[in-house]
């Protein structure tokens, strides 16, 4: 495993730390490594949640190294864009619950990585922006799609078209992050939340997440039909029977993710 992304497992939780100091920037290699890590976690029946954070105290992730695009080569640019898309799509499609512990600046591809997670917790000093247009580029890691889905078209346009940088309190106000904590506390808060995921049926969580994400693209009447079918399909799982039985027997369920 490359040192660019460090993976630690604590029970049902995987902690992925971006480790490319000083600013934890993404490379093509680390983006495909992210994809590989997430896809491997999806095959791990004992993994229910992941936490993504950055090494150090100043940066969550500053995005891409602009030197990647300095040669003006269109083919290289397309390969880089593909890497960002593939890496962050894999993170979006993670079958458990993903939580970004934003411990500092989250710029460009750093914020896009956070937006690919299900939940974002930011430290009070964190700042967030998608400044790509300022240097003649655009967010190519799903940023133009995830941001309006999370905060609405107006704020997405302010951030992308006007290069508006947000402090953590404003990000909380508009719904870009779900919690703001003291400096140095994001990872702890994310892990606490991730522990709560382990109390849920992993098979139920997986299906619920797909339905929630599907609401972005499908009319409600179509998603309601899928919701009813998915509810019935859970009765084919062992976790459904275990969950109901454990509740009736007044004990903690023992999930098998099956």
Buried (B, 14 or more C-beta within 10 A) or exposed (E): EBEBBBBEEEEBBBBBBBBBEEBBBBBBEBBBBBBBBBEEBBEBEEBBBBBBBBBBEBBBBBBBBEEBBEEEEEEBBEEBBBBBBBBBBBBBBBBBBBBBBBBBBBBBBBBBBBBBBBBBBBBBBBBBBBBBEEEEBEBBBBBBBBBBBBBEEEBBEBBBEEEBEBBBEBBBBBEBBBBBBEEEBBBEBBBEBBBEBBEBBBBBBBBBBEBEBEBEEBEEEEBEEBBEEBEEEBEEBBBBEBBEEBEEEEEEBEBBBE
